[in-house]
Amino acid sequence: MTWSMAGLAAATLLASAVEFVEAFTIVLAMGLTRGWRSTLAGTASAIVLLCGVAAVSGYALISWFPKSLLQLIVGSLLLVFGLQWLRKAILRACGLKPMHDEEETFREETEAARRAGEERRAGLDWFAFVVSFKGVFLEGLEVIFIVITFGLNAHSMPVAIAGAGAGGAAVLTAGALLHRPLARVPENTIKFAVGLLLSTFGTFWSVEGLGVFKQGSASIEWPGGDAMVLGVLAAWGGISWAAIRLLAPLAPSRASRPAATITKEAA
Amino acid sequence: MRLLVSFARFWWDFIVGEDWTIAAGVVAVLAGGAGLVAGTALSDTAVSLLTGAGIFAVVAMSIVVGALREGREA
């Protein structure tokens, strides 16, 4: 198994697990308070739309771009997207941003569902349908984005899809057994790991893709070839560690902050 | 038109997120790398190491400056 394959499987599995946890919380809150029929209809509609988005964008990217340009475009997107995850995880780790709290999200969603009025469209509870649709679509889009960008550049969509499927299956199994929000999943640690992997491969591939500006458009070769992925990973790990050490003293104490601010910022 | 703006804003928020300086820094460094590839005879090793180091430096700076700003505002 190559470094790209190992990174691909780990990134898609972890990213999928953490996004499924967030989507599961919303769906569970809607299902328990507004009923399962409309909630599951919203969830299923979002999944169908996600499959369509994945198929169309995947086909377009494969068909329209030469290899080095694909590496540059997809690598740059993956890098910028991955750095969002890494930045948030660093800020949470050093206390400048509150941790994501699934129990709190569940309470807020449940409360909103109880307060919302009754509006029926096409025989469905429209509030439950829309909230579960939006939740599953937005969280799922992040997984689809990672699966497509990573899978295309590592030349293995089946591994990417299998990784994401395994992460989702693990969360759904745990959720079905517990029947409550999965608050004990170490989301920040997982997001940190995924952010590191996405930033690493994004850096590696976007630089390789600069070869599109060479005569002949051959990809740029890193010294050491694919093994240099480990060097890039170590560099991102070192930068993250140094940033947390440097920024941790700036964090205000939790006790001095209003709870509403903490909840809002954690989203 | 409003639909188009909302669509563009959604993708901007989705990919770039809260701190646009990180994305801007990455794009600037990659543009510099493209300039090195197209306009000089530097080897692949030199281009990859220089561009990679540029990305690390710009991102590290953006994260620290952004966090310092948030820390002051908190």
Interface residues (C-beta under 8 A of the other chain):
Chain A: L72 S76 L77 L79 V80 F81 L83 Q84 R87 I90 L91 C94 L96 K97 L141 E142 F145 S199 T203 S206 V207 E208 L210 G211 F213 K214 I220 E221 W222 P223 M228 V232 A235 W236 I239 A242 A243 L246 L247 L250 A251 P252 R257
Chain B: F14 I15 V16 G17 E18 D19 I22 A23 V26 V27 L30 G33 A34 L36 V37 A38 D44 T45 V47 S48 L49 T51 G52 I55 F56 V59 A60 I63 V64 G66 A67 L68 E70 G71 A74
